[in-house]
Amino acid sequence: MNEILNIAAYKFVAIDDGLALRDALRARTQALGLMGTILLAPEGINLFLAGTADAVRGFVDHLRADARFADLETKESWSATQPFRRMLVKLKREIIRMDHPAIQPAAGRAPGVDAPTLKRWLDQGHDDAGQSVVLLDTRNAFEVDHGTFEGAIDWRIEKFTEFPKALQDHRDQLAGRTVVSFCTGGIRCEKAAILMREAGVEDVLQLEGGILKYFEQVGGAHYRGDCFVFDGRRTLAPDLSATGGDASARAAEDPDLAIKR
């Protein structure tokens, strides 16, 4: 029976009290018996947590009481066992590393498209303006190999810091089309969409909530394979069931790996 609630969430928002916030969130998660990883940086928060439903949702309610996180959106899935072995709250330079300081999502995000709308566009073969749609997978190559959207562009990057160079090398592929960037939970494709717009790619959207929210809202339409996740479940099917066995030790030993969404 699946009794462990797993959530992924992030928000780009200015954080200038990282040390105090880290200590407060560490104490709160420990009191609630949660496990997972929270990353804090001047640009925002990125988290993945697992525990009982009451504990997880209680923590989210507490976090949303802070005005900075009032509209925090979560992606939910369930598991039979705890996919993490410890709770980490860490301060970082970026909540998702791109090494491109000019990109500041908290100052203004790229437009997004929700999962039902994207599915409808893929069903009909074009967006609402009649323009062809191309999906751009912003994840690492090994993640893509577990599953991706049909026909998605994959630049075979090994880490997200390679994305700016890949864009420079392959930007012509995107011309004249509506580009929808996507990733596991939304954080990487949000930064990628901003970078593409600043690089002059005209019609760029990000998939709101990434693959996990797409699975949650519309299932696996137009998607082939599973979705790699950075926790003990390893991969999730479109019905959000775990398909990859227990890799909790690997995720738990690398907190950055365990939160890269």
N, C-alpha and C positions, 0 to 999 in steps of 0.2 A: 504493500500500500504506500502510495506517495504522500508522505506527510511533511516533507521538507520543502518550504517555499524558497525559491531562488529568485533574486531580483538583480537586474542590471540597470544602472542609471548613471547619467552624467549631466552636468550643466556647465556651460561656459559663463562664468560670472566673476567679477573682480573679488578676490579674497586677499585682505591685507592683515588678517589676524591668524595666519596659518598655524602658528605654534599653539595658541590658546584653543583654536578649533580642533586641532589634532588631539589634544589632551581630553577635551570634552567628549569628542566622538569615540575615542578609545574607551573612556570610562563607561559611556552609554552602551556601546556594543558588548562590552564585557559583562555588564550588569544584566543584559538581556540574553546572554549565552549565544550570541551570533558569531559566525565565522565567515571569513572572506577577506577582502581587501578594499580599503578606501585610500585613494590618492588625492592629495590636496596640492594645489599650486596657485600662484597668483592669478592664473587664467580660469580656475574653476575647480570642480570636484568630479571625480570618476569613481564609481563604486560597484562592487559586486558582493552581495551578501546572501547568506543562507541560514535558515533556522526555522523555528516554528512560525506559523502564519501570524499569530498574535504578536510575537516578538519582532518579526520583520516589519509588519505593518505599523506597529507601535513606534519603531525607530523611524520609519519614513514620516509618520505624522509629526514626530518630534522635530525632524529635520525641516519639514515644511513650515514649522512655526517660525523659523528664521526667514525673514522677508526675502533674502537672497535666493532661497530654495523653495519658495512657495509654490512654484509651478513645475517642480521637478517631476519628470515623467519616468515611470518605471516599466520595465519589461519583465513579465512574470513567467515562471515555469516551475515544475514540481519534480522532485526526485524522492526515491525511497530511502536514500542515505545522504548524510552530510558530505558534500563534495570537497570541503576544505578541512584542513587539520588545525588551523590556527586563525587568529584575527590580527590583521595588520592595518595600521593607519600610518601613512607615510607622507612626508613632504617631498615634493619634486619640483623641478623647474617648469615642467609641462605635464598636464594630466594625460596627454598623448604626445609622444615626442615626434616632432617634425623637423626641428632645427631650422625653422624659418620664422624668425622673430617678427617679421612684418605682418604675419597672419595673427589677427587678434579677434577671435570669434565673439568675445564679449562685447566688442564695439559694433557688431552688426553681422548677422548670419546670412548665409545664402538662402534663397527661397527653397522650400521643401515640397515634396509630394507625398501624400499619405498612401498607405498600402492599397486600400480599395481603388483609389484613382489609378495607381500604377497598374494594378491588375487589369482594370478596364482598358487602359491604353494598350497593354500587351495583348489583350483579347482582340482589340480592333485593329492593331497594327500601326497605330499612330496616336499622337496626342490630340487634344481637343482642337488644336489649330490645324490639324492635318499633317503635321511634320513628323517624320520618322523619329523613333526613340532609340537611343543606344544606351545600354547599361554598362557602367564602368565599375569594375570590382577593384576597390582600393585596398584589399587585404593582401597579406603575404601569399606567395605562391603555394606554400604547403597547405594553407587554409583553403585556397581555391580548389585544390586537388580533391578535397573531401566533398565539394559540391558548390554549385553556383547557379545563377540564372542562365537560361538558354540564350546562347549568342552573346553573352557578356564579354566585354573587352577585358583582357587580363594581361597586364604588362610584366608579369613574372618578377615583381619586386620581392626582395628577401626581407626587407624591413621598411617601415613607413617613411623613414628618413630618405629613402630612395625615390619617393613619389615625385618631388619637384623636378628631379632630373628626368624621370620617365615622362612626365608631362611635356617637358621641353623637347624631348626626342620624338614624341608621338602625337603632338597636338593636332596635326593635320587630320588624324583619324576622326576627330570630333567635329569638324567643320560642317555647318549646315544641318545639324541634327540637334534634337533635344537630348541633352546628356543628363542621365540620372546616375549620380554616384551612390554607391552603397557599400556597407561593411556589416560587421556582425550586429552591433547595437546602435550605430549612428555617429559615434564620436569621430572616427577617422574620416568618414565620408563628409562630415560637416566641414572639417578643416580642408579637405581636398576640394570641395565645392567652392569655398572662398578663394583658394589659390587659383583655381581654374578661371573664375570670374576676373580676378585681378590680372591674370595672364591674357585676357582678351577673348576667352571662350564665351560666346554670347549667351547661349541658352543652356544654363546649368541649374540643376535641381539636386537636392539631396533626398534620399529615401528616409523619411522620418522614422526614427526608431530602428533603422536597419533591418537586417534579415529576421531578427528575433521578433520584432513587432509585426513584420509582414506575415511570419508564420502564425503569430497569435491572432491576427485579424482576418487573414484570408487563406491560410494554409499554404500548400506547396505548389499552387498554380504557377507554371512557367519556371519552376525551380527544379534542378536535377541534383540528386544526392542529398547529403546531410550538411549541417552547418557546424563547423569546428568551433568549440567554445573552450575558453582557457580555464577550465576547472576539471574536477574529477570525472565528470560525465564524458568529457572529450568531444563527442559529437552529439547533435540533436537532430532528430527527424523533423519533418514539417509539422507533425502533431506535437512537437516539443518533448517527445519521449527520448530518454538517453539511449544512444546506440553504440557508444564507443568504449564501454567498460570503465573500469576504475583506474583513473590516472591521477588520483588526488595527491599522491606523494609528489609527483612531478610539478603539479600546479602549486602546491603548498610551499615547495622549496624555492620557487621563483615568483615573488610577488608582482613583478612587472609583467611576467608572462600571464599571470592569473587575472590580469585586469585589462589586457590589451583588446579593446573592443571597438 
